[in-house]
Amino acid sequence: MAQSLLLYASHDGQTARIMSSIAAELRAKNIEVDQLLLSANAPLRQLTAEDLLEYSSVLIGAPIRYGRHMTAIQRFVGENHNWLNQIKSGFFSVNLTARKPERNSRETNPYLKRMLSQVGWQPDMVEVFAGSLQYSRYPFYDRLMIQLIMKMTGGSTDTSKDIEYTDWNKVNDFADRWAKYIAPSAP
Ligand SMILES: Cc1cc2nc3c(=O)[nH]c(=O)nc-3n(C[C@H](O)[C@H](O)[C@H](O)COP(=O)(O)O)c2cc1C
C-alpha cells in the first residue's frame, strides 16, 4: 500500500517543482509516495475511486490562474471531498499574490481562504507558497495581462526578467511538518 498520494496541477512548472521538492524530502525519510500530475485533458483517468482507497494520505497542490485554482484540481476536490475528509489530507496553493508578506498565510491569502470556504473539504494542513513570474514563457495575451496585474499590484513589469518568489525554506518546513503528520515514526 502506498503511503501517500501527491496530486498536483501545474501550467508553467512551479507547482511541479514545489511538489517534487516535497516528494524528495518524503522519500529521503523512507516514506513511499506516488506523485501524479492532474491535467484538464486527462482528469485522473489513471486513478479510480478504488485506487484512492489504497492511500492513507493525500497532499494536493494547485496554482492560481486568473483568480482560480486550476480546473483539474477544483474538479477533483469537488468530486472527492467525502474521501478527502476521511483521510489525512493537505492542500497548498501557489500564486503571485503570496509574494507579499501580508498575503502569504492561510488567514490572509484570498485564494486559499475562498477555496477553503467553498469546497466542503477541511484539509488537516494548509499552506500557501509564492510562485514564479515567468514572462519568458507566457504567450502574448497572458504576458500583457500579467504585466497589467503586476503594474496594478506594484510588481515587476520588466518582461525581460523572470523572477522566482518561492521561499524554499518555507517549502522544506512544510514538507517536514507533512512528513511528521503522515508518518510520525519517520526519521
Ligand atoms: C495566465 C496567468 C494568470 C495568473 N493569474 C494569477 C492570479 O489571478 N493571481 C495570482 O496571485 N497569481 C496569478 N498567476 C501567477 C501564478 O499563480 C504563478 O505564476 C504560479 O507560479 C504558476 O504556477 P505553475 O508554474 O505551477 O503553473 C497567474 C499566472 C499566469 C501565467
The ligand as an SDF file (V2000), in Angstrom:
LIG
                    3D

 31 33  0  0  0  0  0  0  0  0999 V2000
   -2.1090   33.4280  -17.1250 C   0  0  0  0  0  0  0  0  0  0  0  0
   -1.7600   33.5570  -15.6860 C   0  0  0  0  0  0  0  0  0  0  0  0
   -2.6910   34.0290  -14.7650 C   0  0  0  0  0  0  0  0  0  0  0  0
   -2.3510   34.1780  -13.4120 C   0  0  0  0  0  0  0  0  0  0  0  0
   -3.2870   34.6680  -12.5450 N   0  0  0  0  0  0  0  0  0  0  0  0
   -2.9350   34.8830  -11.2450 C   0  0  0  0  0  0  0  0  0  0  0  0
   -3.8610   35.4700  -10.3340 C   0  0  0  0  0  0  0  0  0  0  0  0
   -5.0090   35.7530  -10.6560 O   0  0  0  0  0  0  0  0  0  0  0  0
   -3.4390   35.6980   -9.0610 N   0  0  0  0  0  0  0  0  0  0  0  0
   -2.1730   35.3890   -8.6310 C   0  0  0  0  0  0  0  0  0  0  0  0
   -1.8580   35.6360   -7.4790 O   0  0  0  0  0  0  0  0  0  0  0  0
   -1.2710   34.7980   -9.4750 N   0  0  0  0  0  0  0  0  0  0  0  0
   -1.6260   34.5460  -10.7650 C   0  0  0  0  0  0  0  0  0  0  0  0
   -0.7340   33.9760  -11.6300 N   0  0  0  0  0  0  0  0  0  0  0  0
    0.5940   33.5840  -11.1280 C   0  0  0  0  0  0  0  0  0  0  0  0
    0.7470   32.0610  -10.9710 C   0  0  0  0  0  0  0  0  0  0  0  0
   -0.0950   31.5790   -9.9600 O   0  0  0  0  0  0  0  0  0  0  0  0
    2.2130   31.7570  -10.6670 C   0  0  0  0  0  0  0  0  0  0  0  0
    2.9780   32.1770  -11.7700 O   0  0  0  0  0  0  0  0  0  0  0  0
    2.4830   30.3010  -10.3620 C   0  0  0  0  0  0  0  0  0  0  0  0
    3.8780   30.1730  -10.0810 O   0  0  0  0  0  0  0  0  0  0  0  0
    2.0900   29.3910  -11.5130 C   0  0  0  0  0  0  0  0  0  0  0  0
    2.2820   28.0550  -11.1440 O   0  0  0  0  0  0  0  0  0  0  0  0
    2.6480   26.9490  -12.2190 P   0  0  0  0  0  0  0  0  0  0  0  0
    4.0380   27.3250  -12.7530 O   0  0  0  0  0  0  0  0  0  0  0  0
    2.6980   25.6750  -11.4640 O   0  0  0  0  0  0  0  0  0  0  0  0
    1.6170   26.9700  -13.2780 O   0  0  0  0  0  0  0  0  0  0  0  0
   -1.0470   33.8300  -12.9880 C   0  0  0  0  0  0  0  0  0  0  0  0
   -0.0980   33.3500  -13.9100 C   0  0  0  0  0  0  0  0  0  0  0  0
   -0.4510   33.2170  -15.2480 C   0  0  0  0  0  0  0  0  0  0  0  0
    0.5790   32.7160  -16.2150 C   0  0  0  0  0  0  0  0  0  0  0  0
  1  2  1  0
  2  3  1  0
  2 30  2  0
  3  4  2  0
  4  5  1  0
  4 28  1  0
  5  6  2  0
  6  7  1  0
  6 13  1  0
  7  8  2  0
  7  9  1  0
  9 10  1  0
 10 11  2  0
 10 12  1  0
 12 13  2  0
 13 14  1  0
 14 15  1  0
 14 28  1  0
 15 16  1  0
 16 17  1  0
 16 18  1  0
 18 19  1  0
 18 20  1  0
 20 21  1  0
 20 22  1  0
 22 23  1  0
 23 24  1  0
 24 25  2  0
 24 26  1  0
 24 27  1  0
 28 29  2  0
 29 30  1  0
 30 31  1  0
M  END
$$$$
